[in-house]
Amino acid sequence: MTADLTSPTAAVLPVTDATFAAEVTQRPGAVLVEFTAAWCGPCRMMVPVLAQIAAERAGTLAVRTLDVDTNPATSRAHGVLGMPTMILFRDGRPVLSVTGARSRQRLLDELDRALAG
């Protein structure tokens, strides 16, 4: 059975305003959060990319999504103005923020640079 990469998988978990701290800022290691919205076309384009990255980097990178429409406090706190915005957190601190859809390879390159630095 193959994974359906057009919808979120168990490897890409949703977070909310209520769970963000426990799932992202209080979590050790690297966590990539996509700030997204149901109406955002480029956000939907990122679903398979994030699923692939989550599968490839399982154990070293957690991937989460946050719906900006239903979780405005976290979006505001991180200055998210456009979607998709992806913020990479390392040990609870943001180390990279990118806005706009990316290819898998481009996003991996950006993540690797940020995590190496």
CYANA upper distance limits for C-alpha pairs under 8 A (distance plus 0.5 A):
  3 ALA  CA      9 THR  CA      8.30
  4 ASP  CA      9 THR  CA      8.17
  5 LEU  CA      9 THR  CA      7.96
  5 LEU  CA     47 VAL  CA      7.36
  5 LEU  CA     48 PRO  CA      5.12
  5 LEU  CA     51 ALA  CA      6.83
  5 LEU  CA     52 GLN  CA      8.24
  6 THR  CA     47 VAL  CA      6.58
  6 THR  CA     48 PRO  CA      6.09
  7 SER  CA     47 VAL  CA      6.92
  7 SER  CA     48 PRO  CA      7.90
  8 PRO  CA     12 VAL  CA      6.35
  8 PRO  CA     13 LEU  CA      7.82
  8 PRO  CA     47 VAL  CA      6.97
  8 PRO  CA     51 ALA  CA      7.42
  9 THR  CA     13 LEU  CA      7.71
  9 THR  CA     51 ALA  CA      7.12
 11 ALA  CA     51 ALA  CA      7.29
 11 ALA  CA     54 ALA  CA      6.27
 11 ALA  CA     55 ALA  CA      7.14
 11 ALA  CA     58 ALA  CA      8.27
 11 ALA  CA     62 ALA  CA      8.21
 11 ALA  CA     63 VAL  CA      7.43
 12 VAL  CA     50 LEU  CA      7.69
 12 VAL  CA     51 ALA  CA      6.71
 12 VAL  CA     54 ALA  CA      6.99
 12 VAL  CA     62 ALA  CA      8.14
 12 VAL  CA     63 VAL  CA      5.62
 12 VAL  CA     64 ARG  CA      5.75
 12 VAL  CA     65 THR  CA      7.46
 13 LEU  CA     63 VAL  CA      7.24
 13 LEU  CA     64 ARG  CA      5.36
 13 LEU  CA     65 THR  CA      6.75
 14 PRO  CA     64 ARG  CA      5.94
 14 PRO  CA     65 THR  CA      5.18
 14 PRO  CA     66 LEU  CA      6.30
 14 PRO  CA     67 ASP  CA      8.47
 15 VAL  CA     19 THR  CA      6.18
 15 VAL  CA     20 PHE  CA      6.17
 15 VAL  CA     23 GLU  CA      7.59
 15 VAL  CA     64 ARG  CA      6.89
 15 VAL  CA     65 THR  CA      6.50
 15 VAL  CA     66 LEU  CA      5.78
 16 THR  CA     20 PHE  CA      6.11
 16 THR  CA     66 LEU  CA      6.51
 16 THR  CA     67 ASP  CA      7.95
 16 THR  CA     70 THR  CA      8.42
 16 THR  CA     71 ASN  CA      6.40
 16 THR  CA     74 THR  CA      8.44
 17 ASP  CA     71 ASN  CA      5.83
 17 ASP  CA     72 PRO  CA      8.09
 17 ASP  CA     73 ALA  CA      6.89
 17 ASP  CA     74 THR  CA      6.08
 19 THR  CA     23 GLU  CA      6.49
 20 PHE  CA     24 VAL  CA      6.00
 20 PHE  CA     25 THR  CA      7.44
 20 PHE  CA     74 THR  CA      8.10
 21 ALA  CA     25 THR  CA      5.29
 21 ALA  CA     26 GLN  CA      6.05
 21 ALA  CA     27 ARG  CA      8.39
 22 ALA  CA     26 GLN  CA      5.68
 22 ALA  CA     27 ARG  CA      6.86
 23 GLU  CA     27 ARG  CA      6.41
 24 VAL  CA     31 VAL  CA      6.74
 24 VAL  CA     89 PHE  CA      7.71
 24 VAL  CA     92 GLY  CA      6.65
 25 THR  CA     89 PHE  CA      7.84
 25 THR  CA     91 ASP  CA      7.44
 25 THR  CA     92 GLY  CA      4.18
 25 THR  CA     93 ARG  CA      7.12
 26 GLN  CA     91 ASP  CA      7.78
 26 GLN  CA     92 GLY  CA      6.08
 27 ARG  CA     91 ASP  CA      6.79
 27 ARG  CA     92 GLY  CA      6.70
 28 PRO  CA     90 ARG  CA      7.67
 28 PRO  CA     91 ASP  CA      5.01
 28 PRO  CA     92 GLY  CA      7.22
 29 GLY  CA     60 THR  CA      7.77
 29 GLY  CA     61 LEU  CA      7.76
 29 GLY  CA     89 PHE  CA      8.43
 29 GLY  CA     90 ARG  CA      5.89
 29 GLY  CA     91 ASP  CA      5.41
 29 GLY  CA     92 GLY  CA      8.27
 30 ALA  CA     60 THR  CA      7.27
 30 ALA  CA     61 LEU  CA      5.55
 30 ALA  CA     62 ALA  CA      6.84
 30 ALA  CA     88 LEU  CA      7.45
 30 ALA  CA     89 PHE  CA      6.11
 30 ALA  CA     90 ARG  CA      4.96
 30 ALA  CA     91 ASP  CA      6.89
 31 VAL  CA     61 LEU  CA      6.09
 31 VAL  CA     62 ALA  CA      5.10
 31 VAL  CA     63 VAL  CA      6.22
 31 VAL  CA     64 ARG  CA      7.73
 31 VAL  CA     88 LEU  CA      6.28
 31 VAL  CA     89 PHE  CA      5.62
 31 VAL  CA     90 ARG  CA      6.98
 32 LEU  CA     61 LEU  CA      7.59
 32 LEU  CA     62 ALA  CA      6.69
 32 LEU  CA     63 VAL  CA      5.31
 32 LEU  CA     64 ARG  CA      6.64
 32 LEU  CA     86 MET  CA      7.19
 32 LEU  CA     87 ILE  CA      6.29
 32 LEU  CA     88 LEU  CA      4.89
 32 LEU  CA     89 PHE  CA      6.71
 33 VAL  CA     63 VAL  CA      6.47
 33 VAL  CA     64 ARG  CA      5.21
 33 VAL  CA     65 THR  CA      5.84
 33 VAL  CA     66 LEU  CA      7.48
 33 VAL  CA     86 MET  CA      5.97
 33 VAL  CA     87 ILE  CA      5.83
 33 VAL  CA     88 LEU  CA      6.85
 33 VAL  CA     89 PHE  CA      8.34
 34 GLU  CA     63 VAL  CA      8.38
 34 GLU  CA     64 ARG  CA      6.82
 34 GLU  CA     65 THR  CA      5.16
 34 GLU  CA     66 LEU  CA      6.70
 34 GLU  CA     84 PRO  CA      6.94
 34 GLU  CA     85 THR  CA      6.27
 34 GLU  CA     86 MET  CA      4.86
 34 GLU  CA     87 ILE  CA      7.10
 35 PHE  CA     65 THR  CA      6.44
 35 PHE  CA     66 LEU  CA      5.42
 35 PHE  CA     67 ASP  CA      6.57
 35 PHE  CA     68 VAL  CA      6.62
 35 PHE  CA     75 SER  CA      7.78
 35 PHE  CA     80 VAL  CA      8.02
 35 PHE  CA     83 MET  CA      6.99
 35 PHE  CA     84 PRO  CA      6.18
 35 PHE  CA     85 THR  CA      5.68
 35 PHE  CA     86 MET  CA      6.60
 35 PHE  CA     87 ILE  CA      8.48
 36 THR  CA     40 CYS  CA      7.51
 36 THR  CA     43 CYS  CA      6.30
 36 THR  CA     65 THR  CA      7.25
 36 THR  CA     66 LEU  CA      6.46
 36 THR  CA     67 ASP  CA      5.48
 36 THR  CA     68 VAL  CA      6.36
 36 THR  CA     83 MET  CA      6.30
 36 THR  CA     84 PRO  CA      5.79
 36 THR  CA     85 THR  CA      7.65
 37 ALA  CA     43 CYS  CA      7.44
 37 ALA  CA     67 ASP  CA      5.67
 37 ALA  CA     68 VAL  CA      6.37
 37 ALA  CA     69 ASP  CA      6.90
 37 ALA  CA     83 MET  CA      7.89
 37 ALA  CA     84 PRO  CA      8.41
 38 ALA  CA     43 CYS  CA      8.38
 38 ALA  CA     44 ARG  CA      8.27
 38 ALA  CA     67 ASP  CA      8.06
 40 CYS  CA     44 ARG  CA      7.07
 40 CYS  CA     83 MET  CA      7.45
 40 CYS  CA     84 PRO  CA      8.09
 41 GLY  CA     45 MET  CA      6.98
 42 PRO  CA     46 MET  CA      7.05
 42 PRO  CA     83 MET  CA      8.00
 42 PRO  CA     84 PRO  CA      7.11
 42 PRO  CA    100 GLY  CA      7.55
 42 PRO  CA    101 ALA  CA      6.05
 43 CYS  CA     47 VAL  CA      7.42
 43 CYS  CA     83 MET  CA      7.15
 43 CYS  CA     84 PRO  CA      5.64
 43 CYS  CA    101 ALA  CA      7.36
 45 MET  CA     49 VAL  CA      8.08
 45 MET  CA    101 ALA  CA      7.54
 46 MET  CA     50 LEU  CA      6.45
 46 MET  CA    101 ALA  CA      6.76
 46 MET  CA    102 ARG  CA      7.79
 47 VAL  CA     51 ALA  CA      6.64
 48 PRO  CA     52 GLN  CA      6.61
 49 VAL  CA     53 ILE  CA      6.74
 49 VAL  CA    103 SER  CA      7.59
 49 VAL  CA    104 ARG  CA      5.86
 50 LEU  CA     54 ALA  CA      6.44
 50 LEU  CA     63 VAL  CA      7.68
 50 LEU  CA    104 ARG  CA      8.26
 51 ALA  CA     55 ALA  CA      6.69
 52 GLN  CA     56 GLU  CA      6.55
 52 GLN  CA    104 ARG  CA      8.42
 53 ILE  CA     57 ARG  CA      6.32
 53 ILE  CA    104 ARG  CA      7.85
 53 ILE  CA    108 LEU  CA      8.19
 54 ALA  CA     58 ALA  CA      6.09
 54 ALA  CA     61 LEU  CA      7.35
 54 ALA  CA     62 ALA  CA      7.10
 54 ALA  CA     63 VAL  CA      6.30
 57 ARG  CA     61 LEU  CA      5.92
 57 ARG  CA     62 ALA  CA      8.34
 58 ALA  CA     62 ALA  CA      7.38
 66 LEU  CA     71 ASN  CA      7.59
 67 ASP  CA     71 ASN  CA      6.47
 68 VAL  CA     72 PRO  CA      5.94
 68 VAL  CA     74 THR  CA      8.45
 68 VAL  CA     75 SER  CA      6.40
 71 ASN  CA     75 SER  CA      7.20
 72 PRO  CA     76 ARG  CA      6.51
 73 ALA  CA     77 ALA  CA      6.58
 74 THR  CA     78 HIS  CA      6.83
 75 SER  CA     79 GLY  CA      6.75
 75 SER  CA     80 VAL  CA      5.74
 76 ARG  CA     80 VAL  CA      6.58
 80 VAL  CA     85 THR  CA      7.19
 82 GLY  CA     99 THR  CA      7.09
 82 GLY  CA    100 GLY  CA      8.20
 83 MET  CA     99 THR  CA      6.89
 83 MET  CA    100 GLY  CA      6.80
 84 PRO  CA     99 THR  CA      6.21
 84 PRO  CA    100 GLY  CA      5.76
 84 PRO  CA    101 ALA  CA      6.97
 85 THR  CA     97 SER  CA      7.44
 85 THR  CA     98 VAL  CA      6.14
 85 THR  CA     99 THR  CA      4.72
 85 THR  CA    100 GLY  CA      6.78
 86 MET  CA     97 SER  CA      6.20
 86 MET  CA     98 VAL  CA      5.85
 86 MET  CA     99 THR  CA      6.79
 87 ILE  CA     94 PRO  CA      6.98
 87 ILE  CA     95 VAL  CA      8.01
 87 ILE  CA     96 LEU  CA      6.09
 87 ILE  CA     97 SER  CA      4.87
 87 ILE  CA     98 VAL  CA      7.04
 88 LEU  CA     94 PRO  CA      6.16
 88 LEU  CA     95 VAL  CA      6.25
 88 LEU  CA     96 LEU  CA      5.57
 88 LEU  CA     97 SER  CA      6.93
 88 LEU  CA    111 LEU  CA      7.92
 89 PHE  CA     93 ARG  CA      5.51
 89 PHE  CA     94 PRO  CA      4.69
 89 PHE  CA     95 VAL  CA      6.17
 89 PHE  CA     96 LEU  CA      7.75
 90 ARG  CA     94 PRO  CA      6.87
 90 ARG  CA     95 VAL  CA      7.00
 90 ARG  CA    115 LEU  CA      8.22
 95 VAL  CA    114 ALA  CA      6.97
 95 VAL  CA    115 LEU  CA      8.39
 96 LEU  CA    111 LEU  CA      8.17
 96 LEU  CA    114 ALA  CA      6.81
102 ARG  CA    106 ARG  CA      6.64
102 ARG  CA    107 LEU  CA      6.35
103 SER  CA    107 LEU  CA      6.67
104 ARG  CA    108 LEU  CA      6.60
105 GLN  CA    109 ASP  CA      6.59
106 ARG  CA    110 GLU  CA      6.79
107 LEU  CA    111 LEU  CA      6.58
108 LEU  CA    112 ASP  CA      6.47
109 ASP  CA    113 ARG  CA      6.69
110 GLU  CA    114 ALA  CA      6.72
111 LEU  CA    115 LEU  CA      6.57
112 ASP  CA    116 ALA  CA      6.49
113 ARG  CA    117 GLY  CA      6.82
